[in-house]
Structures are given as C-alpha cells and as structure tokens.
Amino acid sequence: MNIKPHIAVSSDEFIFGLLVLFISAFLVAESRWSRLNSEQAIASDSPYHLYLDKKTDLAELSDSLIQAGIVKSREELRWAAELLGWKRFREGHYLIDQKYTYDAFLSKLARGIQDPVSVTILPGKDMGSIAAMVSKNMQFDSLSFRKVLTDSTILSAGKVDTHGVIGRLYPNTYSLFWTATPKKVFKRILNEFEKAVINPHKAQFKTLDYSIDEIITLASIVEWEAKSKAEQATISGLYWNRLKRGMRLQADPTVNFAIGERRRLLYEDYRIDHPYNTYQYRGLPPGPITNPSLDAIKATLYPEEHDYLYMVASPDGSHAFSKTFEEHKRKSAKWRKWLQKQYRIKEKRKENSR
C-alpha cells in the first residue's frame, strides 16, 4: 500500500503565500485603476475630428478609434467602457485635441456633448455656392439646404420670400453643431442678419423710403459692382441719384444675373427681356442678386452724397464717375480704346506662340 507523504506547511509559509497573492491582486487592480483614470487614456498627436453619423455601439466606436490611432488596445477600451457603463454613443462631431480619461471621453460621446464646426459664408455668391459652403462642414448636403430656401412655409416664418432670401444669407463665420438640421441653420443665419444688420441700423432703415428687401437688393448690386470697399459708398450714391430721378439703374451686374453668367457683357445681353435687367426695366429688380456684405449694406444705407449719375470701368479695376452724359461718353470711349488695345496685345501673343 502506497502512502503519500504528508507535507507540512508552516504558518510562516502560509502567511507569506497569502501576502504574495494579495500583493499581486493589489498590483493588478492598481494597474487597471491607474489606466482607467489616466488623463492620457485617450489622446491624439494632432487634432482629430471624429464623426459619428448615427448612434454607435462600443464595437463600432472601437473600430474608428483604433483605425485613427487614438486607442492602442481594443480590449482595454472595452474593459473600461463596460466597467464605467458606457455602451452606446450619440451621433455628432467630436474634436480630439486634448487628453482625456476614459470616463471623460466616453461620457462625452454617450451624452452627445458635441464640439461645434465652423461654417463660413462669403459675400457676393450665388445660391448654389452658398448652399455648398454651408453644407461643406455639416451632416446634411447642399440639396437639403436649398430645399429649405425654397420652402414657402419656412420662408414665411422667417418673413422672407424666394426673391429676397439670398440677400438674407448673411456673410459670416458660424459656429454650429454638425448634426443641426438645414432649417435650424437657416434660422440661425436669419437671426444673425437681424442682429448684425437690422438692429444696429433700425433708425436708418426707417428714414429711407424703401423696404428692407429693396435696400438689401440695392446693396447686393453694390456688392457685385464695387471691386473695392472704398468705392461702395460712391457707387451707392450714384444708384440712389438715378432712382430719385426716375432713371433706369443700368447696372451691369443685374444683366449678368439675368443671363446667369459672370462675364464681360455683349451688346445683345443688354437687350434680354428679363425682370432683373435694369437696362430694360426701371427701378429695382425683384430681389437681391447676391448676398451683400455688411460693408455693402452700410454703404447703401449711408451713401456718399454727390451728383454722379454715370460710371464706367477703369483699367485699374476701379470706376470713373461722371455727372453728365457727355462726360460719361468721353470716359467710356477711353475705356473702349484701352480694351481694344488689350485685345490686340492678346491676339499678338497668340500669334507669336504658334
């Protein structure tokens, strides 16, 4: 009969074993606790824009963060998320440009605390360009924004119509949430127009015998016509002078708008039968031809006082102004002569390059 020997374990050895086990467990727990609360658990070497286009689970979030190099260990992220109780994350734009603990980062996404995006609207643009600029950094596309701009119910609520809406698309840089709807963005732009244009100049708007839309329409022509801010008030004064005398505005930009192109106008272009052609129709066109800058609006509200009624382009990109038609004809002839010279130079260069 085989009898196994009895191995005696001293109380000191038993206590030592328990101590080793306790220390090992403590070190593991301390290591995990340290990683869990590390302020560098989530970090990026350079600013990273994380976009979640729908509600996202932990597996999908892990894929995005691993691919971007934001997280090194998928298992550690899963462990931290499950321990902290964050398993579902809201759609939105989240900027990672600082260091986060797991809890700070995951709770931010779970609660949908987004970082805003910047949307810049430049002045002097057409509707398509503006829609593209607005939608560039937003979740919606340009077509969705354009639908809002033609929705009579939405426009009516904003006290604007399809003719006047482009003039209300105030040029500015907006801080917006990526998930904002086209309707909310449009409302924000209208509010900015009210704050920057209407409220500060309310008294001046009332002194002019024209509606806000009509003044913005004239400002849009000034915006398109003036190549420099320095000329805006002078050009505005000229157009006001023509309106007061019942003359046609004869503004080239309105013809460009009518034909749908920004190019040098031909003789036949001026004869196009279109309500925006101010060579054919007296008064202001039905609405703005572009979205004017605040400078152009101010120049229209506070025009330069003078007796100019005519203007023609100059070689340096500015305008030559005249008080009489005879003076205007002389300056126009000078401009045509310069254009013909440039045309001959251009043709000669073409011949030499052949």
Secondary structure, DSSP 8 states (H G I E B T S, - for coil): ----------HHHHHHHHHHHHHHHHHHHHHHHHHHT-TTSB--SS-EEEEE-S-EEHHHHHHHHHHHTS-S-HHHHHHHHHHHT--EE--EEEEE-S-B-HHHHHHHHHHT----EEEEE-SS--HHHHHHHHHTTSSS-HHHHHHHTT-HHHHHHTT--TTTGGGGS--EEEEE-TT--HHHHHHHHHHHHIIIIITTTHHHHHHSSS-HHHHHHHHHHHHHH-SSHHHHHHHHHHHHHHHHTT-----HHHHHHHHT--S---GGGGG---TT-TTTS-S--SS-SS---HHHHHHHHS-------EEEE-TTSSEEEESSHHHHHHHHHHHHHHHHHHHHHHHHHHHHH-
